[in-house]
Amino acid sequence: MTYQQTLDFLYQQLPMFQRVGEAGYKPGLQRTEELAAAMGNPERQLRCVHVAGTNGKGSSSNMLAAVLQAAGYKVGLYTSPHLKEFTERIKVNGQDLDPDYLVQWVAKWRGLFDEVQPSFFEMCVALCFDYFAQQQVDVAVVEVGLGGRLDSTNIIRPLVSLITNISLDHQNLLGETLPLIAAEKAGIIKPGVPAIISQTQPAVADVFRLKAEAEGAPLLFADARFRVELAQQPAPDEPTQHLRVLHNNAAYVDDVELGLVGDYQRLNLPGVLATVEELRRQGYHISEQALRRGLRDVRALTGFKGRWTILGLQPLVICDTGHNEAGIRFITEQLARLPYRRLHVVLGVVQDKDVSKMLSLLPREATYYFCQATIPRALSADELAAKAAAVGLFGAVHGPVSQAVAAARAAAQPDDVVFIGGSTFVVAEIEEL
């Protein structure tokens, strides 16, 4: 098969959560373990950092990979979903998986897929472990797909486990309350393996304490050790933010330049710094220079996209993949600080989100351009517009993402702001990203 035929086969034969939602979610480790065993258990050859959480796990994974690359290590990075191309999910030192490797790998193991009947995600996880072992990476940063306890990635025994944040998302699969969701995320905490929590959240802190105690795992709440402050307010079009970091209330590193400018990155950074500190304790040589370079050049080193990304100036055009209540709250707070004459919002969501809570947070004075991504899970633009109108948000229905973006750009004056978001899949369809 060609590369495109291989992708078509995977999308058609294996249920894919990103496209179809709950029908594509197969919880449990058995199928992944069967795939890995047939391949010689490549995950046992890897030294891994395991990253879970509701929001921030992708950003934290990319920051960690960038810092390790800047320190001279050969780094595998597994994240999901992809934005533009399947091969983005699996990278070695920032280079996407070779499409030819995927074609040959699927051809080799197609009979195994017929036998095991994995989900799309389970196949991806087996592929990443097999590829990283073949590439002999020094360390693999592995992002959890959904939850943690029953996630396919959870067959690894990592060097350290990092959990970024707990928010309401995927309640139909993970539980209706923060403690229930936290219990699923805490499932990546392994016996004796250090566990780091990026944010101390009173509603769930005891869930992590009890799990770590039960597993005999050292536990650290990173924001108790590291405090991150904004050193200077960045201009709206600046590609980096300058931060000051305190370690146990003493100066740690000053004027850290972070190449991710979302406000929420300041909540992710303590967990990243604590994980770097733990890796140093385990013998990894990561200098302050490597730390600074990795954080500054994270986009260039890993190819990271879609988190508060500036796409144009005059008007200022920004996109962000935030797609749940907590993510939208940070986005709206950051938008509120921007100077503009008018705000234009291109908005699309998926069906299985709590749309009403997200919409209630968005600014009423903005002009909306309602759209839908080209996936089965997408909520129709007409239905989204009706739900938005019910909470006082008004605009026009444009259908395809490209049409909505074009309409917003055409209507915007040079001193306006255009924001594009609501879903990872909306951002994925922005042509210039």
Residue pairs with C-beta under 8 A, 6 or more apart in sequence:
1 9
1 103
1 106
1 107
2 103
3 99
3 100
3 102
3 103
6 102
6 103
6 106
6 107
7 86
9 106
10 86
10 106
10 120
10 123
11 19
11 120
13 113
14 113
14 118
14 119
14 120
14 122
14 123
15 23
15 24
15 25
15 26
15 119
15 120
16 24
16 119
16 120
16 121
17 24
17 25
17 119
17 120
17 121
17 145
17 146
18 24
18 80
18 81
18 120
18 375
18 377
18 425
19 375
19 376
19 377
20 376
20 377
21 350
21 351
21 352
21 376
21 377
22 172
22 173
22 352
24 119
24 120
24 121
25 119
25 146
25 173
26 118
26 119
26 121
26 122
27 147
27 150
27 151
27 173
28 150
29 150
29 152
29 154
29 155
31 116
31 117
31 118
31 119
31 122
31 152
32 118
32 122
32 125
32 126
32 152
32 155
33 155
34 116
35 109
35 112
35 116
35 118
35 122
35 123
35 125
35 126
36 42
36 43
36 126
36 129
36 155
38 109
38 112
38 116
39 109
39 126
39 129
39 130
42 129
42 130
42 132
42 133
42 134
43 129
43 133
43 155
43 156
45 133
46 76
46 129
46 132
46 133
46 137
46 140
46 156
47 138
47 139
47 140
47 158
47 159
48 139
48 140
48 141
48 142
48 156
48 157
48 158
48 159
49 61
49 64
49 139
49 140
49 141
49 142
49 158
49 159
49 160
49 161
49 162
49 275
49 279
50 142
50 144
50 153
50 154
50 156
50 158
50 160
50 161
50 162
50 188
51 57
51 60
51 61
51 64
51 141
51 142
51 143
51 144
51 161
51 162
51 163
51 164
52 143
52 144
52 147
52 148
52 151
52 161
52 162
52 163
52 164
52 185
52 188
53 60
53 144
53 162
53 163
53 164
53 165
53 166
53 185
53 198
54 164
54 165
54 166
54 167
54 168
54 169
54 181
54 185
54 324
54 326
55 164
55 165
55 167
55 169
55 264
55 322
55 324
55 326
55 327
56 164
56 165
56 198
56 264
56 267
56 268
56 271
57 143
57 144
57 164
58 79
58 143
58 304
58 307
59 260
59 262
59 264
59 265
59 268
59 304
59 307
60 162
60 164
60 198
60 268
60 271
60 272
60 275
61 77
61 79
61 141
61 142
61 143
62 77
62 79
62 298
62 302
62 304
63 260
63 268
63 269
63 272
63 294
63 295
63 298
64 141
64 162
64 272
64 275
64 276
65 75
65 77
65 91
65 94
65 141
65 301
65 302
66 294
66 295
66 297
66 298
66 301
66 302
66 304
67 272
67 276
67 286
67 290
67 291
67 294
67 295
68 75
68 138
68 139
68 141
68 279
68 284
68 286
68 294
69 75
69 93
69 94
69 294
69 301
69 302
70 289
70 290
70 291
70 293
70 294
70 297
70 301
71 284
71 285
71 286
71 287
71 290
71 294
72 285
72 290
73 138
73 139
73 284
74 92
74 93
74 135
74 136
74 137
74 138
74 139
75 92
75 93
75 137
75 138
75 139
75 140
75 141
76 90
76 91
76 92
76 128
76 131
76 132
76 135
76 137
76 139
76 140
76 141
77 90
77 91
77 92
77 94
77 140
77 141
77 302
78 89
78 90
78 91
78 124
78 125
78 128
78 132
78 140
78 141
78 142
78 143
78 153
79 88
79 89
79 143
80 89
80 121
80 124
80 143
80 145
81 89
81 424
81 425
81 428
82 88
82 89
82 428
83 305
83 306
83 424
83 427
83 428
83 433
84 305
84 428
84 433
85 96
86 97
86 102
87 96
87 97
87 98
87 99
87 102
88 96
88 303
89 97
89 124
89 128
90 96
90 97
90 124
90 127
90 128
90 131
90 132
91 97
91 302
91 303
92 131
92 132
92 135
92 137
94 300
94 301
94 302
94 303
96 303
97 127
97 131
101 131
102 127
105 127
105 130
105 131
106 113
109 126
113 123
118 126
119 152
121 145
121 146
121 152
122 152
125 145
125 152
125 153
128 140
128 142
129 156
132 140
139 159
139 279
139 284
142 153
142 156
142 158
143 153
144 151
144 153
144 154
144 185
144 188
145 151
145 152
145 153
146 170
146 173
146 174
147 170
147 173
147 174
147 181
147 184
147 185
147 187
148 154
148 163
148 184
148 185
148 186
148 187
148 188
149 183
149 184
149 185
149 186
149 187
149 188
150 184
150 187
151 187
151 188
154 187
154 188
157 190
157 193
158 188
158 190
158 193
159 193
159 194
159 278
159 279
159 282
160 193
160 194
160 195
160 196
160 275
160 278
160 279
160 282
161 188
161 189
161 190
161 193
161 194
161 195
161 196
161 217
162 195
162 196
162 198
162 271
162 272
162 274
162 275
163 185
163 186
163 188
163 189
163 195
163 196
163 197
163 198
163 208
163 271
164 198
164 199
164 267
164 268
164 271
165 198
165 199
165 201
165 267
165 268
165 326
166 178
166 181
166 182
166 185
166 201
166 203
166 204
167 178
167 181
167 324
167 325
167 326
167 327
168 178
168 181
168 324
168 325
168 326
168 354
168 357
169 181
169 323
169 324
169 325
169 326
169 353
170 181
170 352
171 181
171 354
172 352
174 180
174 181
174 184
175 181
175 183
175 184
178 201
178 203
178 204
179 203
179 204
179 207
181 204
182 204
182 207
182 208
183 207
183 211
186 207
186 208
186 211
187 211
189 195
189 208
189 211
189 212
189 215
189 217
189 219
190 215
190 217
191 215
191 216
191 217
192 215
192 216
192 217
193 215
193 217
194 217
194 218
194 219
194 220
194 278
195 208
195 212
195 217
195 218
195 219
195 220
196 219
196 220
196 222
196 271
196 274
196 275
196 278
197 205
197 208
197 219
197 220
197 221
197 222
197 271
198 222
198 223
198 267
198 268
198 270
198 271
198 272
198 274
199 221
199 222
199 223
199 267
199 270
199 271
200 221
200 223
200 224
205 221
208 219
209 219
211 217
212 218
212 219
213 219
220 274
220 278
222 270
222 271
222 273
222 274
222 275
223 267
223 270
225 247
225 248
225 270
225 274
226 245
226 246
226 247
226 252
226 269
226 270
226 273
226 274
227 245
227 246
227 249
227 270
228 243
228 244
228 245
228 246
228 266
228 269
228 270
229 243
229 244
229 245
229 246
229 266
230 241
230 242
230 243
230 244
230 266
231 242
231 243
231 244
231 254
231 255
231 256
232 242
234 240
234 241
234 242
234 261
236 316
236 338
236 339
237 310
237 313
237 316
238 261
239 259
239 261
239 310
240 257
240 258
240 259
240 261
240 296
241 257
241 258
241 260
241 261
241 265
242 255
242 256
242 257
242 258
243 255
243 256
243 257
243 258
243 266
243 269
244 251
244 254
244 255
244 256
245 252
245 253
245 254
245 256
245 269
245 273
246 252
252 273
253 288
253 291
253 292
256 292
256 295
257 292
257 295
257 296
258 265
258 269
258 295
258 296
258 298
259 295
259 296
259 297
259 298
259 299
259 300
260 298
260 299
260 304
260 307
260 308
261 308
262 307
262 308
262 320
262 330
262 331
262 334
263 330
263 333
263 334
264 322
264 327
264 330
265 307
269 295
272 295
273 291
276 286
276 291
279 286
280 286
294 301
298 304
299 305
305 433
306 319
306 320
306 321
306 424
306 427
306 428
306 433
307 320
307 321
308 318
308 319
308 320
308 331
308 334
309 318
309 319
309 320
309 433
310 316
310 317
310 318
311 317
311 318
311 319
311 420
311 430
311 432
311 433
312 409
312 418
312 432
314 414
314 415
315 340
315 344
315 409
315 412
315 413
315 414
315 415
315 416
315 417
315 418
316 338
316 340
316 416
316 417
316 418
317 409
317 417
317 418
317 419
317 420
318 417
318 418
318 419
318 420
319 419
319 420
319 421
319 427
319 430
319 433
320 327
320 331
320 419
320 421
320 427
321 327
321 421
321 423
321 424
321 427
322 328
322 330
322 331
322 421
323 349
323 350
323 353
323 358
323 421
323 422
323 423
323 424
324 353
324 354
324 358
325 354
325 357
325 358
325 361
328 358
328 361
328 362
328 422
329 361
331 419
331 421
332 361
332 362
332 363
335 343
335 363
335 417
335 419
336 363
338 417
339 415
340 415
340 416
340 417
341 413
341 415
341 416
342 366
342 367
342 412
342 413
342 416
342 417
343 363
343 365
343 366
343 367
343 416
343 417
343 419
344 366
344 367
344 369
344 408
344 411
344 412
344 416
344 417
344 418
344 419
345 362
345 363
345 366
345 367
345 368
345 369
345 395
345 408
345 418
345 419
345 420
345 421
346 368
346 369
346 371
346 401
346 404
346 405
346 408
346 418
346 419
346 420
346 421
346 426
347 362
347 368
347 369
347 370
347 371
347 384
347 388
347 421
347 422
347 426
348 370
348 371
348 372
348 373
348 378
348 379
348 381
348 384
348 401
348 404
348 422
348 423
348 425
348 426
349 355
349 358
349 378
349 379
349 384
349 422
349 423
349 426
350 373
350 375
350 377
350 378
350 379
350 423
350 425
351 377
351 378
351 379
352 377
355 379
355 384
355 387
356 387
356 390
356 391
358 422
359 387
359 388
359 391
359 393
360 391
362 388
362 393
364 392
364 393
366 393
366 395
366 419
367 394
367 395
367 408
367 411
368 385
368 388
368 393
368 394
368 395
368 396
369 395
369 396
369 398
369 404
369 405
369 407
369 408
370 381
370 382
370 384
370 385
370 388
370 395
370 396
370 397
370 398
370 404
371 381
371 398
371 399
371 400
371 401
371 403
371 404
371 405
371 426
372 378
372 379
372 380
372 381
372 384
372 399
372 400
372 401
373 401
373 423
373 425
373 426
373 428
373 429
374 400
374 401
374 429
375 425
377 425
378 423
378 425
381 397
381 398
381 399
381 404
382 397
385 395
385 396
385 397
388 394
388 395
396 407
398 404
398 407
400 429
401 420
401 426
401 429
401 430
402 429
402 431
405 418
405 420
405 430
405 431
408 418
408 420
409 418
412 418
420 426
420 427
420 430
421 427
427 433
